[in-house]
């Protein structure tokens, strides 16, 4: 008998003994709860098959093992991702202009450029598009403009600050071989707002760029 099978067999025996002693009568079955969450998440077929396979692996593991913690964390994040919760994007340019004018005094060139961007997006009607870059010193309204764009388009708003980030794994996610591995910041933010297509202003500290530029072999284009 393999070690994993033996651990599973002993864990099942322990659960049966605890149940007979009345210690687990009211305790919920964690695996069943995860299965219900997987079914309720409405994942794509490929993602659901992968998550269910991980759940089967989890059932065969000792609950206290490090690998079980990694697998459990993976399943928890998979069920938190908003697979079908999509924001309905508004395309009313007149309303967008009213919101920008109400929230910000002046900045006419910036607001005109934002309206031009929204008009092109509405006309082309494609998912992919250019990214708006707002450049300026602190306090000129970059963050609040992002909030106004989210309000004008009906998107959920969540800010992603990248100041001080030195490891790209914080953005794209860690490998699951690491204990305590996490998905990237973008996936975390989507899970936080509970919807797809959010407005995500990405804040970047210029000083952090120059900090990296002082390293040997680093170039700034």
N, C-alpha and C positions, 0 to 999 in steps of 0.2 A: 504493500500500500504506500502510495506517495505521501510526502509530508503534508501537502496541501489538502489531500483527501482525508488524511488522518485528523488534521486540525478541524476540517469541516465536520467530520463525524463526531469528534469530541465536543465541538460547540453545540451541535444539535442535541447531544446527550445532556449537556449542561442546561440548555433551554428547556428540555423536557423535565428535568429534575426541578428546575425553578418553577415551572408551571404547576407541577404536582404540589409543590410547597406553597402555592398561592402567591408567589412573588411577581409573576408576570401576567396575572389575569387582566390587569388594566393597562399594561404597557403596549403601545402601538408597535406593530411590525414595521421596522424601518424600510425593509426591502419592498413591502407592499405599498408603503407610502410613496417611495420613489417611483414605483411602477405607475401609480395613479398620476403622479406629476408628469411623467414621460408621456402618458396618453393625453393629458390635458394640454401639453405644450404645443401640439399640432405641428410637429417637426416635419421637414421633408423626409422622404422615404429613406434616403441614405443616412441621414443624421439619426433617425429613429433606430434603424438597424444597428448602427454603431453604439448608440447609447444603451440599447437593450443588451447587446453583447457584453458591454462593460458591467451592466447590472448582474448578468449571469456570472461573470468573473467575481464580482463582489460577494455573491452568495457563497462562493466556495472558499473565501478567505476568512482568516481570523479577524474579527472586528477590531482588535487592538493592534493589528500589524500596520507598519508604515505604508505598505503598498495599498492596503484597504483605504487608508486616509486619502491617498492620492486619487484613487478611483472614485471614491465618494465625492471628493471635491470637483472632479471632472463632471460627474453626473449632475451635481448641484448647479454648476455653471451652465450646462447644456439646457436644463429646464428653465433657467432664468432668462436666457436669450429670447427676446420678443420675435419669434419666428413669423408671426402673422399680424402682429399689431403695427399697422402702418398709419402714419399721419396723412390726412387728406390735405394736399398742398393747395393753398389758395393762389389764384392768379389774377386777383383784382388789383391792377396797377394804381388806380385812383385811390383805393383804400391804403395801399402801401405808401403812396406819397403823403397822405394825410397822417399816417402813423409816424413817418420819418420827420415831417414838419412839426408835429406835436412834441415828439421826444427830443428833437435837437434844433437849436437855433443856429442859423448860419450853415456852414459846411455845405454850401450849395453844390460845389463841384463833386464832392463825395457822394451826396445824395443822388445827384443826376447819374453818376456812374453806377450806383447800386440799382437805380430804376432801369437803366439801360441793360444791366445784367439780368434783372428779373424779366424784362420784356423779351430778351433773346431766349431765355430759358423757356418762357411760355410759348414762344413762337416755334422753336425747334422741337420742344417736347421730347427731349432725350433724358435718360437717367444720368449719364455722365456729362460733365461740363467743366469749364475752367473754375479754378478756385479763386475767390476774392481775397486779395492780400491788402490788409489795412496796416500802414506803416506810420509810425509817429511816436513822439515821446509819451511818457506816462501822463494820463489825465486828459487827453484830447478827445476821448470818446470812442475808442476802438471797441471796447467791450460792450458799451451801451448800444452802439450801432449794431453789433451782432444780436443783441436782445431784440432790437427793433425789427431786424430782418426776420427773426424767428416769429415775432408777433404778426408781422405783415403777411407771412406765408403760411401761418397756421402750424408751423413745426414746433416740436418740443425743443427746449433750449437746454444745453448742458455745456459747460466750459471745460476745456482740457488744457491744463497748464503744463508746459514742458520745460519750464525754467529749471535748470539744475539737473535735467535728465542726461545721464552719460551712457546708459546702456540701452541699445535699441530693443532689447528684449522687453523692456517696460512698455513699449508701444505695440510690438507685434506678439508679445506673449512669451512665456518661458516653456522650455521643453518639459514634458511630463515626467522625465526621469529625475527632476529635482523635487525634493520634498518641499511642500509649500509653494509649488509652482502656481502661477496665476495667468489668466488670459491677459491680452494686451489692454491698454487703457481705453481704446475705442470700444471694445466689446464690453468692458466694465461700465462705461458710460451709457451704452445702449441698454444694458440690463437695468441700470439705475433709473432711466427715464421711462422704460417699459414700452418702447416703440421704435420702429424703424424710421429712417429719413429724418433724424433730428438735425437741428442746426448746431454745429459743433465748432465754435471759435477755438482755434489752437493758438495759445499764447506761447511765444518763444522769447527767451531772454537773450538780448544781443551779447551781454557780457559772457554768457555761457559759450557762445560761438567763438569769441576771442580767446576764452580759456582753452578751448580745444585747439585753436589755431597755434597756440604756443607749444603744442606737443610736436615732437619730431615726425616728419612725414605727413603732416596735416596741411592741406591747402585750402584757401578760401578763394573761390572763383570770383 
